[in-house]
Amino acid sequence: MKALVMVLFVGLLLTGCSPQLSCTKEALVCPDGTTVGRNSSLNCEFNPCPEVQRCTEEAKLCPDGSAVGRNAANNCEFDPCPGFCGSSTNAACTTDADCMTGGCSGQVCQGANEDPVITTCEARECYDDVAYGVSCGCVEEKCAWNLPQSL
């Protein structure tokens, strides 16, 4: 019997077979938010986390004077700038001449025949229609801001 056990043990060593290691079912949350589990081939250590993409630390100046950086979660593209924040009354119109800017800071696009729109007088960068390349006009028969495709 002793000889049989010894033959089996030597046979296991020679064939490279070893008992399968069973790991616990824990998960590790990586810096990028993904999870990895334990690996029996690594003696039940966690699988390596994926490498975190590093972006250059440059900034893009926005029309409102703020700056945005690159975003690793978005393939290192720049985060979007805050947008134009004017409002519109959506008054009926047929041409751009039927519309005008109103409000204390020029942030409202309204009908030329409407009563003046009363607003607070705030000098907010996002009201700067020139910096954002927008204009008040007749858009689809309503007085509204003509916004560029990027806004």
N, C-alpha and C positions, 0 to 999 in steps of 0.2 A: 504494500500500500504506500509506504514511504517512497518507494522508487517511482510509483505512478505519479504522485504529487510532484516529485522533483522533475520528471519528464514533462509534465504539463507546464510547470513554471518556466523551465528552460525553453519550451516551445513558444510560450508567450513572449519571452524576451527575444528570441530569434525572429519571430514573425513581426515584431513591432507592435503587436496588439496590446493595448492597455485598456483598463476599464474606462468607460466614458465618464468624464467629470460632469457633474450636474451643478449648474450655477443657480443662484437665487434670481428671481425675476424682477430685480430692481432696475430703475432707469436713472440716468444722470442727465440733468438739464444743462446743455452746453451754453456758452455765452451768446450764441446766435439764436437761441430759443429752441433748437432741435434737441431731441433726446437720443441717447445711446444706451444699449443694454450691456450686460456682462457677456464675456466671450470665453467659452471653455478652452479654446486654443491659447488664450492668454492667461491661463491659470485663474479664470473667473474675474480678471480685471475688466474694467469698462473698456469698450471699444473707444478709440480716439475720437475726440470731437472734430468736426470739420474745421478747417482753418477759417478764421474770421477775416473777411475782406477789409483791408485798410484803404482809406481814401486819402488823397492829398488834402492838406488843410487850408486850401485856398477858399476865398469867399467871393460871391457875386453881389454887386451892389444893385439894389432894387430901385425902381423909380420913386418909391416913397422914402428913400434914404436908409432903409434898413438893409441888412446883409443876410444872405443865406449861405449855408455851407453844403458840402456834398454829403449824400446819404448812402451809406454802405448797403442798406436794405433795398436800395433802388439802383443797383449797379453803379454806384458812385456818381450818379447824376445829381445836379444841384436840386435842392428842395425848391418848390415854387415860391415866388415872391408873393407877398400879400397883394391882393388885387384892388382894383378900383372899387370904391364903396359908395358911389353916388346912387341915387334912386330916381325912379321915373313915376309920373302920374298915369302914364298910358292913355293920355287924352287922344281922342280921335284926330287924325290928320290925313292929308293927301300929299303934302309936300313938306320938305324940311323947313320951309318958311312958316309953317303952321306951329312950329315948336320953338322953344327958347329955354335957356338955363335960368333957374330961379333958386330961391333959398339964399340965406345970408352968405354962404360960402360958395355959391354956384354949383352946389352938389345935386340939384334936382333938375331933371329934364321934364318940362311941363308944356302944356298947350299955350300958345301965345295969347289966346282969348280967355284963359283961366285966371281966376283971382290969384294974386301972388301967393306962393307957398311960404308959410312962416316956419322957419327952422331956428335952431340954436346957432349961434355964431361961433363955430369951432374951426380953427385952421388945421384941418387934418390932411396929412400928406396924401391919403388915399382919395381925396376929393380932386386932386390935380388932373383934370382931363387932358391937358397937354402932355404931361409926363407919361400918362398911360396911353396916349394916342387914341382917346375916345372923343366922340362929339355927340351933341344932342341933335336928334333929327327924327324924321318920320321913318319908322321901321315897321313894316307890315301893318301900315295904317294906324300906328300908335306912336305917340311921342315917347321915345326911349333913347338910351345911350347906344350908339353904334360901337360895339365892342370888337376889338381885333380878335381873331381866332384864338390867340394864345391866352386871352383872359377868359 
